[in-house]
Amino acid sequence: MNYTFIGDIHSAADDLAVLLAEPTLQASQVIFLGDYLDGMPVGELAPLKVLDLIMAQVKNHAAVALLGNHDDFWAQTALGNELAFDTWKRNGGRATWKLLGLQGETLPAISQQLNQPPLLAYTKFLQQLPVTWENEHILAVHAGIYWGTAVKQQVKDDLIWIRDSYFFDDPANPTNWHRNYLGKVIVTGHTPVQTLTTTKQGYVKMQADPADTPRYNIDSGSRSGAANGGIFALTLATDGQVVSRHWVVGGQLQAVE
């Protein structure tokens, strides 16, 4: 079986619909890497349209949807978490609340509306999302892992928030990729590739040296304001070998060599 990993979406329902129609994706199991919300959304109810597409894939096609930090904002705000609410408010929450037609900007007001129809079904979906997916050769997670800690012992906040200490051998001098001590191919999103490379390929392949097991970052900056921001899909075989790469920017699908 092949697996297709889809990077950060950030309310881009139009681009996601184009990507999901690609035949390679339809012939593989899809794993979404999280961050379905927020960004710079276009169109009324855009976040819900994304969630509708993902929920249909999970229900009808055995897709897996992982939790991203922006999805956790919603899930935790609905539980009354003040820190999650305040962080969400400063990181795209206000725009999302407006698109959803929510009234007010206080935690009690927003939490109450997230726990009532029609949003309750989306809240329940987000609150039960797993943070990792793996097989014998591949690990998928939203942000990355904390090196030296077993996957099952990782802290959720690291799995959905970590950046430089996952990417680089020396975060204070970010010039060399960290060695992949896990020994599995790791696929992540969370950090737009535009902040890590200038290759403009929509993804980053990270190896400490040619013998190192590769890691892939496939957050291609959807709705981030980047000129080449889009949604990236990486299809891997069961053993982690690359089968294909696809990228949707501005509604246009392209294969990436």
N, C-alpha and C positions, 0 to 999 in steps of 0.2 A: 504494500500500500504506500502511496505517496501522501505527504502532509503539506498543506499550504498554510504558511504563517502570514497573517495580515497585521501590519503595523498600525500605529496610532491613526485614528479616524477623525476625531474632534469635530463631530457634527456634519461631516461632508457626506450626506446621504446620497447626493447625486453621483459623486465619484465612486462611492461604495457600490452602488447599483451597477455601474459600468464594470467594475472589477469582478463582481460576483457572477456576471454573465460570461466571463472568460472560460472556455471549455476545459482548460487545465485545472482550474479551481473546482469545476463541477465534477471532475473525475477523481478528486482527492478529498481527504478529510481536512476541514478548515479549522485552524486554531487562531482565534483573535487574541491579540496581545494586550488589549485594554486601551483605555483612554478613548471612549466613545463619545464623550461630551465636550462642551466648552469650545475652546479655540475661537475662531472668527467665523461663526456660523452664518450661512446664507439661507434665508427663507424661514417662514413661520414654522414652528414646531420641528425644526431641523434635527435637534437632539433626539426627539421621539421617533422620527423617521429612521434614524440610524439604529436605534434600539429595536424598532419593529423588524428591520431587516436581520439583525443579529439574532433576535429571539426566534425568528422563523427558521434561521439556519440551525440553531441549536435544537429546536423541536422537530424539524422535518428532515434534517440531513446529518444528524449526529455531530454537528460542529461543537467546538469547545470555545467558550468565551472566558478569558482570564480577567482578573481585576486589575485596573490601572489606578493610579493615584487620583485622577479626576473622577472616576467612577466611585471611588471610596469616599470622596467628598460628599456625594449625594447620599450614599449608604449610611455614612456616619452622622451626617446632618439630620437625617430622618430619625436617628436614635437619640438626638439631642446633644451631640458632641460639639461643644462650643469651639474647640480648636479647629476641628474640621470645617465648621461653618465659617469661621473668620478667615481661614486660609482659602476656602472656596470663594468667598466674597471678593478677595483680592486677586484671584486667579481665574477670572472668567465667569464666576458665579452670577454676577449681576446681569450680564448679557443673556446667560442661559435662563435665569428666572424670568426675564422679560419675554423671551421667546415662548416660554411655557405658560405665560399668562399669570404668573404668581403675583400675589399682592403682598406688599410690605417687604422690609429688609431686616427683620429681626429673626433670631433663631426660633422662637416659639411659632411665629407666623409661617416661616418657610417649612419648618418641620411638620407642622400640622397639615399643610397642603400636600407634602410629599407622602403623607400617610393616609390620604383620602383618594377615592377614585376621582379622575381617571389615572392618577400617577401612582397609586398604590401598587399596581401590578409591576410597574417598572422598578419601584423601590424594592419589592420582594426579589425580583430577578437580580438586581445588583448586589443585594445583601447576601446572596448565596453563591456568588462567583468564587471559584478557586483561584489561588495565586500562582500555581505552577502546573505545568503539564510535562510529562516526560515519558520516554520509552528507554530501551536499552542504550541507545546511541545519541539521543537528543533531549535537551532540556529547553523548555520555553517558559519565560517569565517576563513580566512587564519591564522592569528596570535593570535587573542584574542580581548578583549574589555577593555575599560577603565572604571573601576568600578565607579558607581555613575552617569554615563551619559547614557541617553536613546539611544538605538541602532541607531535610525534614526538621532541622533545628534552627533554620533561618527565621529571623524576625520579620514579620509582615512589612514593617516600614522600610526595611532594607530592600525587600523584594520589589516594592513598588516605587521607591524613591532614590535608590543608590545611583551614583554617577561616577565621579572621577576615581574613587578607590577600586571600583570594578573595572574600569577601562584601562587605567595606567599603572605601570610598575611603580612609579613615584608620582603621586598626585600633585606634589609641589613642583614637579618638573615634568609636565605631561608630554613627553616625547616618545616614550616606548610603551607599547601595549603590554599589559599584564599577561603573564603566562596562564594558560587555561589549565589549572590544576585539577579540575573536575574530570577531564578526559572525555567529556561528551561535547558534541556540537551544541552551543548555546545560542538561542535566538531571542533577542530583546527589542524593545522599542524605547519609549520614554524620552530619550535625548535626541533632538533633531539632528540628523546627519550633517546638516549644514553647519553645525557648531563643531563638528569633529573632522571634517574633510572638505576639500575644495574640488573633488573629482566630479561632482554633479551627477552621480550615478543613482542616487536615491537610497543607497545602502552603504554600509561600511563592513568590510571583512577584516577582522582583527586577529593577528597571529604574532606572538613574540618572535618566532622564527619559522621557517618553512615546515619544520617538523611539529609545530605546535597545533593542537586540535583547534580548528577555527571557531570563532564567535562572530555572529552577525548582528549588527544593529540595523533595524529596518524602519525606524521612525523617519519618514521622509518629509516631515514638516507640514503635514496636512493642516490647512487653515491657520497657518502660523504667520502668514504675511510674506513668507519667502517666495521669490519669483518662481521657483521650481518646486514649490511645496505640493505634495500629493500623498496618495496612499500607495504603499509598496506591499507586494506579495512575493514571498520566497517559498518555492516548492522544493521540498527535500524528499529523497527516498528514505525508506525505513532506516538505512544505515547512516543517514546524515549527508549523503552526497547530493550536490545541487542538481535539480532537474530543470528548473526554469525560474526566471525572475520576471515579474510584470509590475508596471508602475502606471498609475493613473494620475495625470496632472490636468486640471481644467477640463475634465470630462473626456480626455483623450487617453486611450490605452496604448501603451507601448511595451514591447518586449525589450529586456535589457540583457546585453551580452555579458 
